[in-house]
Amino acid sequence: ACDGLPAPLWVLMHTLTTYVTSAIHGSALGICLAFVVILVATTQIIIAFTALISIFCILMSVLAMMKIANYDLSAMTSVRIALLAGFSVDFIMHLAHVFAVSAKPTREGKFHETFEVIAVSVFSGMLTSVIAASVLLFCTIKFFKTFAFFLMFTITWAWIWGNFFFMSVMYLVGPD
């Protein structure tokens, strides 16, 4: 016993602290790595910074969904949170790349070309991923059900933040 608390409660508190710390460090590292990759791929600081904000917003949206669904913080949840940045960067990277390499001279032209070139593919990728992940909801093993929840919401939020926030910011202040 430590400070009047039984040993199992103390161990649980330390374990939960470790889960939170691991999730935060993993997410921060993933977001920073995504920033560097997008910066190198597009060579545009405005695009990379907007992508960084978008990925952070995706992370917060999925964490909010996990809170609403009342998920406990466990080792697997911590790992899922750490992987979140990697799943979140996919759609934004596609949109950022097409916007950056567009030959159009204005932001408006780049914006429209991005949606003409890649929007259908990004939407199809989101839809097929969500449908594929939804099959896991019917599994009896809890790991697969919670992974399906995590994957479906991550992909959906990534698509929403990528298309509506990221591309709107590119339209308003993206590089010409």
N, C-alpha and C positions, 0 to 999 in steps of 0.2 A: 504494500500500500504506500502511496505517495500523497502527502497532504490530505490524508483521510479518504482518498479515492481508491477503490479497489484496482488492482493491477490491470484487469481486462479493459476497464474504461480508459485508463491512461494509455494503454497500447492502442486502443481504437482512436483516441484523439490524435496521437502521434501519426498513426497510419493515414487518417483523413488529411492531416496537414501535409503529409508527403504526397498524397494524391493531388491535392490542390496545387502544390508547388510544381509537381511534375507536369500537370496540365498547363499551367501558366508558362513554364519554361519551354515546353514543347510547342505551344501555340506561338509564343513570341519568336522562337527560332524559325518556325515555319513561315510566319508572316514576313520576317526579315529576309529569309531566303527567297520567298516569292517576289519581294520588292527588288532584290538584286537581279533575279532572273528576268523580270519584266523590264528593268532598267537596261540591262545588257541587250535584250532582244529588241527593244524599241528605241533605245538611245534618247528617250524623252523623259525628263524628270517629272514633268506634269502628268504624263500618263502613268508612270510608276508610282507617284505619290497618290494619285486618285485610285489606282488599283489597290494600294496599301490600305487606304481608308475603306474601300469597298470590301476587302477581305476581312478587315476588322469588324465591319457591320454585319457581314455574313456570320462570323463567329458569334457575335452578340445575339443575333437572331436565333441561331441554333441553340445557344445556351438558354435563351428565354424559353424556347420550345421544350427543352429538357426540364426546365424548372416547372413549366406548366404541366408537363406529363408526370411530374413528381419522381424523376429518376434519382436514385441514390448515387452518391459519389463512390465509385469503386475503382479497382485497378483497371478494369476494362473501359469504364467511362472515362477515366483519365487518359487512357491511350487513344480513345476515340476523339477526345477534345484536342489532343496533340496532333492527330492526323487531319483535323478539320481544315487547316490552312492549305494543305496539299490538295484536298478535294475542292476547295473553294476557288483556287486559282485557275482552274481549267477554262471555264467559260470566259472569264475576264481576260485571260491570256489570248484567246482567239480573237475577241473583240479588239483588244489593244493592238495586236499585231496587224490586223487588217486596217485599223484606223491609222496606225503609224506608217504603213507602207503605201497608203493610198496616194495616187498621183494628183488627186484633186487639190486645187490651190487654196480652198477655204475649208474652215471647220464644218460648215454646213454640207459641203460636197463630200468631205471625208465621212461625216456622220451617215449620210444617205448611202454612200458606197458600202460602208461597213454593214449596214442592214441588208443591202442588196446581195452582197457577196456571202456573208457568213450567218445571217440571222436564222435561216431555215435549218442549217446544219446544227447550230447551237441549240435551237429548240428541239430538233429531232434527237440530239444527244441527251438533252434533259429528259424528254419524254420516255425514251427507251430505257434510260437508267432508272427512272422512277418506277416504271412498269416492272423491270427486272428485279429491283429491290423489293417491290411490293409482294412478290412471290414468297420472300423470306418471312413475311408476316404470318404465314400459315404454318411455319415450323413449330414444333413442340419445344425445341431447345430455346431457352430464354436468350442466350447469346445472339442467335440469329434474328430473333424478333427485335431486340434492341438495336442491333446493327442495321436492320432494315429501316427502323424509325430514324436513326441517325443519318443514314445515307440518303433517304428520301428527302428529309428536311434540309440537309446540307445542299443537295443538288438543286432543290426547288428555290431555296433562298439565294443560292449562287446565281441562278438564272434571273431571278427578280432583281437583285442588286446590280448584276452586270448590265442587264438591258435597260433598267429604268434609272438607276443612280449613276453608274459609271458612264454610260453613253450620254446621259443628260449633261453631266459635267464636261465631257469631251465636247459636246455641242456648244457649251457656254464658254469654256476657257481652254479647251484643248489646243495643241500646237497647230499653227497654220502651215 
